[in-house]
Amino acid sequence: MNTKEIIKGLTEIILPVPRGGFESFIIGWHIDDKTRGRSILMETGPASSVPQLIEDLKQMNAGEPDYLLYTHIHLDHSGGAGQFHQKFPNTKIVAPLKGRPHLVDPERLIQGSRENLGDLCDVYGMPIPLPEEALADPNIELDGLKIIDTPGHAPHHSSYLYDLDGVRILFPGEAAGCYFELEDGSIFMRPATPHKFYYETAMASLQKLIDLGDMDLICYPHSGCSREPNGLLAMAKEQMAFWKDIISALPADAGTKDGVKALLKHDPALAQIKKLPEKDREREAFFLRQSVDGYLGYVRRNAHS
């Protein structure tokens, strides 16, 4: 089952990718706001996920969404935009302003993704150009929706706060890292820091989310939903600062493996990686190395500034 109703009007949709460890790594969200007479889809996932997404929407009797919201333009979140548009041409697409050109002409996105992800790009599938007229007015305002500019994981990144019949739901994208609740109730978390990482920018974005005040739900694209949004945002902020301290304390010649080893030893939330299934551990080890490289790059740039 790829879909699960979280509360009335909010459905979690697994966006499967055909590789071990990626079957339920990417999550989309469907909002059926009957009070306002609109439906919203949050993320399509990559191109390879779109056929199943379309089938799931059909099984839900959801129809064509009025709006499709993207937090950022990376293959695993928005790579399926063009394919989705072919099926649902009337859905208006909302995306961060600086990322929109990569939807219309994805060539640079493909090139950069291949450099960072290798053959995972082929598993995700290739994006196709999105007609510019499919994009919503960049200054769009929707009742009940707050768009928060949260650069960090990507130079262009938006988070969304939606009020669904009085329930305040945060869709942080990757501004608050990645979250996995394990079977025993423990939490595995890690920052999602790119190879060109700017710590102060990412922390300022995270603080914007904290400053939104009390919220009821937080819905992560990686991976799932929690009813403890404020506690998890505070935890993400502490973890990001802790990683900076740990990586900064490493010898000047330390490499990625040294950073990973130190963090696994000292970060209790990260240490929960050992409880993940084998293929999930392999996936997280891959992204963990990338996140550590982001921190190492930040520390080294600042050491020479």
C-alpha positions as CSV (number, residue, x, y, z in Angstrom):
1,M,0.0,0.0,0.0
2,N,1.6,3.3,-1.1
3,T,-0.9,5.6,0.5
4,K,-1.9,6.3,4.1
5,E,-4.3,8.9,5.4
6,I,-2.7,10.8,8.3
7,I,-5.6,13.0,9.1
8,K,-8.8,13.8,7.2
9,G,-7.7,15.6,4.1
10,L,-3.9,14.7,4.3
11,T,-2.6,11.6,2.7
12,E,1.0,10.3,2.6
13,I,2.1,8.9,-0.7
14,I,5.2,6.7,-1.0
15,L,7.1,7.6,-4.2
16,P,8.9,4.3,-4.9
17,V,12.3,4.2,-6.7
18,P,13.5,0.8,-8.1
19,R,16.6,0.4,-6.1
20,G,17.1,-1.4,-2.7
21,G,16.7,1.0,0.2
22,F,14.8,3.5,-2.0
23,E,11.4,1.8,-2.1
24,S,10.0,4.1,0.5
25,F,12.7,6.8,0.9
26,I,10.8,9.5,-0.9
27,I,7.4,10.7,0.3
28,G,4.8,13.0,-1.4
29,W,1.8,14.5,0.3
30,H,-1.7,15.1,-1.0
31,I,-4.0,17.8,0.6
32,D,-7.7,17.6,-0.1
33,D,-8.9,20.9,1.3
34,K,-12.7,20.6,0.9
35,T,-13.3,23.8,2.9
36,R,-11.4,25.9,0.4
37,G,-12.3,23.7,-2.6
38,R,-8.8,22.9,-3.6
39,S,-6.3,20.0,-3.8
40,I,-2.6,20.2,-3.5
41,L,0.2,17.7,-4.2
42,M,3.5,18.2,-2.5
43,E,6.4,16.8,-4.7
44,T,6.2,14.2,-7.4
45,G,9.5,12.5,-6.7
46,P,11.7,11.5,-9.7
47,A,10.6,10.6,-13.1
48,S,10.6,6.9,-12.3
49,S,8.1,7.4,-9.5
50,V,5.4,9.2,-11.6
51,P,3.6,6.2,-13.1
52,Q,2.9,4.8,-9.6
53,L,2.0,8.2,-8.3
54,I,-0.6,8.6,-11.1
55,E,-2.0,5.2,-10.3
56,D,-2.2,6.1,-6.6
57,L,-4.0,9.3,-7.2
58,K,-6.5,7.3,-9.4
59,Q,-7.0,4.8,-6.6
60,M,-7.6,7.7,-4.2
61,N,-10.2,9.2,-6.6
62,A,-8.2,12.4,-6.1
63,G,-8.5,13.7,-9.7
64,E,-6.2,16.4,-11.1
65,P,-4.5,18.5,-8.4
66,D,-5.1,22.2,-8.5
67,Y,-1.5,22.9,-7.4
68,L,1.7,21.0,-7.3
69,L,4.3,22.4,-4.8
70,Y,8.0,21.7,-4.9
71,T,10.3,22.5,-2.0
72,H,13.4,22.4,-4.3
73,I,14.5,21.3,-7.7
74,H,16.5,18.1,-7.2
75,L,15.9,14.9,-9.2
76,D,14.5,13.0,-6.2
77,H,11.8,15.7,-5.6
78,S,11.0,17.3,-8.9
79,G,12.5,15.1,-11.6
80,G,9.0,13.9,-12.5
81,A,7.6,17.4,-13.1
82,G,7.5,17.2,-16.9
83,Q,6.0,13.7,-17.0
84,F,3.4,14.6,-14.4
85,H,2.4,17.7,-16.4
86,Q,1.8,15.5,-19.5
87,K,-0.8,13.6,-17.5
88,F,-2.2,16.6,-15.6
89,P,-1.7,19.7,-17.8
90,N,-4.0,22.0,-15.8
91,T,-2.1,21.6,-12.5
92,K,-0.3,24.8,-11.6
93,I,3.2,24.3,-10.3
94,V,4.7,26.3,-7.5
95,A,8.4,26.2,-7.0
96,P,11.2,28.4,-5.6
97,L,11.9,31.2,-8.0
98,K,15.6,30.5,-8.5
99,G,14.9,26.9,-9.2
100,R,12.2,27.3,-11.8
101,P,14.6,27.6,-14.8
102,H,15.8,24.1,-14.0
103,L,12.3,22.8,-14.5
104,V,12.0,24.5,-17.9
105,D,15.5,23.4,-19.0
106,P,16.8,20.6,-16.9
107,E,20.1,20.1,-18.6
108,R,22.3,21.7,-15.9
109,L,20.3,19.8,-13.2
110,I,21.0,16.5,-15.0
111,Q,24.7,17.3,-15.3
112,G,25.1,18.3,-11.7
113,S,23.1,15.4,-10.4
114,R,25.2,12.9,-12.4
115,E,28.4,14.3,-10.8
116,N,26.9,14.0,-7.3
117,L,24.8,10.8,-7.6
118,G,26.4,8.7,-10.3
119,D,24.3,5.9,-11.6
120,L,21.5,6.7,-9.2
121,C,20.5,9.4,-11.8
122,D,19.6,6.6,-14.2
123,V,17.5,4.9,-11.5
124,Y,15.7,8.2,-10.8
125,G,15.0,8.6,-14.5
126,M,15.6,11.7,-16.6
127,P,13.5,14.8,-16.3
128,I,11.9,16.3,-19.4
129,P,11.4,20.0,-19.9
130,L,8.4,21.6,-18.3
131,P,6.5,24.2,-20.4
132,E,6.9,27.6,-18.7
133,E,3.2,28.2,-18.8
134,A,2.7,25.3,-16.3
135,L,4.4,27.4,-13.6
136,A,2.2,29.4,-11.3
137,D,2.6,33.1,-10.8
138,P,5.8,33.5,-8.7
139,N,3.9,35.9,-6.4
140,I,1.0,33.5,-5.8
141,E,-0.9,33.8,-2.5
142,L,-3.2,31.1,-1.4
143,D,-5.4,31.3,1.7
144,G,-4.1,29.0,4.3
145,L,-0.6,28.6,2.7
146,K,2.5,30.3,3.9
147,I,5.7,30.0,1.8
148,I,9.0,30.3,3.7
149,D,12.3,30.9,1.9
150,T,14.7,28.3,3.4
151,P,17.9,28.1,1.4
152,G,20.6,25.7,2.7
153,H,20.1,22.2,1.4
154,A,19.7,24.0,-2.0
155,P,20.4,27.6,-2.8
156,H,16.7,27.7,-3.9
157,H,14.5,26.0,-1.3
158,S,11.0,26.7,0.1
159,S,9.2,25.2,3.0
160,Y,5.4,25.4,3.3
161,L,3.1,25.8,6.3
162,Y,-0.5,24.8,5.5
163,D,-3.6,25.3,7.7
164,L,-6.0,22.5,7.0
165,D,-9.2,23.1,9.0
166,G,-7.2,24.5,11.9
167,V,-4.4,21.9,11.8
168,R,-1.0,23.6,11.2
169,I,1.1,21.3,9.0
170,L,4.7,22.0,8.1
171,F,6.3,20.7,5.0
172,P,10.0,21.6,5.6
173,G,11.5,19.9,2.6
174,E,15.1,19.2,3.6
175,A,15.6,22.4,5.6
176,A,15.2,20.4,8.8
177,G,17.2,17.4,7.7
178,C,16.0,13.8,7.2
179,Y,13.9,12.0,9.8
180,F,13.1,8.3,10.2
181,E,11.1,6.9,13.1
182,L,12.2,3.3,13.8
183,E,10.1,0.4,14.9
184,D,11.2,0.7,18.5
185,G,10.2,4.3,18.6
186,S,13.7,5.7,18.4
187,I,14.6,8.4,15.8
188,F,17.3,8.4,13.2
189,M,18.1,11.9,12.0
190,R,20.8,13.5,9.9
191,P,21.3,16.9,8.3
192,A,21.0,17.1,4.5
193,T,24.0,19.2,3.7
194,P,25.2,19.6,0.1
195,H,28.8,19.6,-1.0
196,K,28.7,23.4,-1.2
197,F,27.3,24.0,2.3
198,Y,26.8,27.4,4.0
199,Y,26.2,26.7,7.7
200,E,24.9,30.1,8.7
201,T,22.4,30.2,5.8
202,A,21.1,26.8,6.7
203,M,20.8,27.6,10.4
204,A,19.0,30.9,9.7
205,S,16.5,28.9,7.5
206,L,15.9,26.4,10.3
207,Q,15.4,29.2,12.8
208,K,12.7,30.6,10.5
209,L,10.8,27.3,10.8
210,I,11.2,27.3,14.6
211,D,9.9,30.9,14.7
212,L,6.6,29.8,13.1
213,G,5.5,28.8,16.6
214,D,3.3,25.9,17.6
215,M,2.5,23.5,14.8
216,D,0.6,20.2,14.8
217,L,2.3,18.0,12.2
218,I,5.6,18.0,10.3
219,C,5.7,16.1,7.0
220,Y,9.2,15.2,5.7
221,P,9.9,14.1,2.2
222,H,12.6,11.8,3.7
223,S,10.7,10.2,5.3
224,G,7.3,10.4,7.1
225,C,5.2,12.4,9.5
226,S,5.4,13.3,13.1
227,R,3.1,15.0,15.6
228,E,6.1,16.6,17.4
229,P,7.2,19.2,14.9
230,N,8.5,21.8,17.4
231,G,10.6,19.2,19.2
232,L,12.0,17.8,16.0
233,L,13.0,21.3,14.7
234,A,14.8,22.0,18.0
235,M,16.5,18.6,17.7
236,A,17.6,19.4,14.1
237,K,19.0,22.7,15.2
238,E,21.0,21.1,18.0
239,Q,22.3,18.4,15.6
240,M,23.4,20.8,13.0
241,A,25.4,22.8,15.6
242,F,26.8,19.6,17.1
243,W,28.0,18.4,13.7
244,K,29.8,21.8,13.2
245,D,31.6,21.4,16.6
246,I,32.6,17.8,15.9
247,I,33.8,18.4,12.3
248,S,35.7,21.6,13.4
249,A,37.5,19.6,16.0
250,L,39.0,17.2,13.5
251,P,42.6,17.5,12.4
252,A,43.2,19.7,9.4
253,D,44.0,16.7,7.2
254,A,40.9,14.7,8.2
255,G,38.9,13.2,5.4
256,T,35.3,12.0,4.9
257,K,35.8,8.7,6.7
258,D,37.2,10.5,9.7
259,G,34.2,12.8,9.9
260,V,31.7,9.9,9.5
261,K,33.5,7.9,12.2
262,A,33.5,10.8,14.7
263,L,29.9,11.6,14.1
264,L,28.7,8.0,14.5
265,K,30.6,7.8,17.8
266,H,29.3,11.0,19.3
267,D,25.8,11.7,17.7
268,P,23.2,9.5,19.4
269,A,20.5,10.3,16.7
270,L,22.9,9.4,13.9
271,A,24.1,6.2,15.7
272,Q,20.6,4.8,15.3
273,I,21.7,4.0,11.7
274,K,22.7,0.5,13.0
275,K,19.0,-0.3,13.4
276,L,18.0,0.3,9.8
277,P,17.6,-2.6,7.4
278,E,20.8,-3.4,5.4
279,K,19.8,-1.6,2.2
280,D,18.6,1.4,4.0
281,R,21.9,1.6,5.9
282,E,23.7,1.5,2.6
283,R,21.6,4.4,1.3
284,E,22.1,6.4,4.4
285,A,25.8,5.7,4.5
286,F,26.0,7.2,0.9
287,F,24.2,10.4,1.8
288,L,26.0,10.6,5.2
289,R,29.3,10.8,3.3
290,Q,27.9,13.6,1.2
291,S,26.7,15.5,4.2
292,V,30.0,15.2,6.0
293,D,31.8,16.4,2.8
294,G,29.5,19.5,3.0
295,Y,30.6,20.2,6.6
296,L,34.3,19.6,5.8
297,G,34.1,22.0,2.9
298,Y,32.5,24.7,5.1
299,V,35.1,24.2,7.9
300,R,38.0,24.4,5.5
301,R,36.7,27.5,3.7
302,N,36.3,29.3,7.0
303,A,39.8,28.2,8.2
304,H,41.3,30.0,5.2
305,S,39.1,33.1,5.4
